[in-house]
């Protein structure tokens, strides 16, 4: 039976509608995977000598033991954001004579082969081997230690799925746990009670009594069973079909009416953003990015490098532009045929999108004004960047949008969500961020700060002045690509 | 088929073909639909009904030929949009709007203000059967049948001259099917509205359409002015098609046995 599941999943993978189209993305992900594997392997091999050199009077294994809890916590956080349970489409299987437990077990076993379980092996196994050679711990002790660590990682693997099921839709419920974690951190910090020491001594017991290594494994097994129970209880059609019906509230945004012809589209876009998970999250991301300046502005290193501030400026004032704009018009992908058949002039549709983005740039620029605290230059740069964003980057993004062919599911979370991402998204980043930085850097270096800012602002103003003609061209691009877009947006699946 | 009264033509298709990957899915040499006609398109799966409607709405590009909607070439100008409305499938609905918001949105696109739309919707109380308005639900949370009701009614907002409905009867419950038939008859009787409907259900189309065109593998194989005998004729035709397929299959299985 498991072989059949594997063959089913393999078919789902290479027969998916976008198999060829998303190949580039897969290759990119593969490179990232190889990169991280190498990093972890190097770290795993180098960890013992490095720690020995940095803290000669301490046992590297003891240091690792003390940090292991922090490591596991971080890994859990990472997994919570990135790793998902390997899903199978169970609907067609429900009516077939297949034991539910088989499907559930298959899904849970398969999660063991996740890349996230492979990475730590590269780190801990070489380290264990190294430690075994260099110290007088017996082979048995070291093996037991390695087994215990792997057991703990498997616990994290299954714990993550439980947490996800419980909290993915309700992040607020995580708050008490966060408070506990913070409290533990505080106790640790002020040397009142050290949870990491307790954890480390637990691992030391494993070194003394190797059979204790079974404990983490048993814990992992218990978590596996728990997962099994939870998944089995969800193995019903109504679980997946039962739509979470939220009571719809009618909103009007009547004040938008003063924008005339584009008003209905602005209203629609605001509803789109407010009522769907993925675009809604973008708002919060945009607000978070407002803190980006705090990373750069206070640092002395960057004070003589205003080009970096241009990057920060473009990014902060344009974060919503980048996040929302790169997927225009894919946000409307699920009803794009209607938009094309209805009485909607393309030009108005695009103008509405541009207006929304410009509105966001203005708001975000106002929000960045407190950074004037770090010098008037920063305020000037941010305003100039905003003008450049409005004049140049908005049309660039809209134009790039005419190459979008991929459907977007509005209700999915945007984290690690590559749905809708194609070559256009990667390519557009280049002119968006690099061009203004390059222009600014050259002029600032060889002429002066004033000239550099004036040129950037002038470019933006040119874009604003010729907006009408530029939008005309962009509309033409959308018209040309219309059929390919309609067809592309109809393809469901990854 | 010669029709008696002198008519203005509304929709004309000439030399229209659509080829997908070497297969011709639509091949219509000449088809004219006069103004005010209720026009039915029937055919088995893959006959080209949706392809024809998609071409008419400029959602796909014809391989050859063109369609004129009120003398406007649909693939070259957008001027047909103000007087044409349609409901093809759920990709015509905006899932995160409530039905009311969707109606108002469509209304705005067709220059009807909120009051106009609200007054218009009052005519459909019976059709909606209390399941659409004021339910505080988003369109994505409605059942397939109720979504269809919303799509059909939205396509009627703003007095369009041409209304295109693809499979309007599918997914509707029996009462709503009957109400929809009455609605379409009311719309076309004595008005200039041209209604194009496709369906698998021969009884429904013969009841509401003045003229029925049968498509088979992209070709127009029959063009009938609806009369008492039409249903029989159509049933015979499709039964014949079924028998033909049966025979072919038998022949094939025979061959494979030998």
Contacts between the chains, C-beta under 8 A, distances in Angstrom:
chain1	res1	chain2	res2	distance
A	243	B	140	7.7
A	243	B	141	5.4
A	245	B	137	6.5
A	245	B	141	4.8
A	246	B	138	7.6
A	246	B	141	8.0
A	247	B	136	5.0
A	247	B	137	7.9
A	248	B	98	4.7
A	248	B	136	4.9
A	248	B	137	5.5
A	248	B	138	4.8
A	248	B	141	7.8
A	249	B	136	7.5
A	250	B	98	5.7
A	250	B	100	6.3
A	250	B	101	6.1
A	263	B	108	7.8
A	264	B	105	5.9
A	264	B	108	4.3
A	264	B	109	6.6
A	267	B	105	7.6
A	268	B	94	7.2
A	268	B	97	7.8
A	268	B	105	6.3
A	271	B	96	6.2
A	271	B	97	6.5
A	271	B	101	7.3
A	272	B	96	6.4
A	275	B	96	4.3
A	275	B	138	7.3
A	276	B	96	5.6
A	334	B	91	6.5
A	334	B	94	8.0
A	334	B	95	6.4
A	335	B	91	5.7
A	335	B	92	6.5
A	335	B	93	6.3
A	335	B	94	5.0
A	335	B	95	7.5
A	336	B	91	7.2
A	337	B	57	7.8
A	337	B	59	5.3
A	337	B	88	6.7
A	337	B	91	4.9
A	337	B	92	6.5
A	338	B	91	6.4
A	338	B	92	3.9
A	338	B	93	7.1
A	338	B	94	7.4
A	340	B	57	7.7
A	340	B	58	7.3
A	340	B	59	6.2
A	341	B	57	4.4
A	341	B	58	7.5
A	341	B	59	6.3
A	341	B	81	7.5
A	341	B	84	7.8
A	341	B	86	5.5
A	341	B	88	7.6
A	341	B	92	7.3
A	342	B	81	6.9
A	342	B	85	7.5
A	342	B	106	7.0
A	342	B	109	5.4
A	343	B	81	4.5
A	343	B	82	5.0
A	343	B	85	7.8
A	343	B	109	4.8
A	343	B	110	5.7
A	343	B	158	8.0
A	344	B	81	7.3
A	344	B	109	6.0
A	345	B	78	6.6
A	346	B	78	7.7
A	410	B	95	7.6
A	410	B	96	6.9
A	482	B	58	8.0
A	483	B	59	7.5
A	483	B	60	5.9
A	483	B	61	5.0
A	486	B	59	5.4
A	486	B	60	7.4
A	487	B	60	7.6
A	490	B	91	7.0
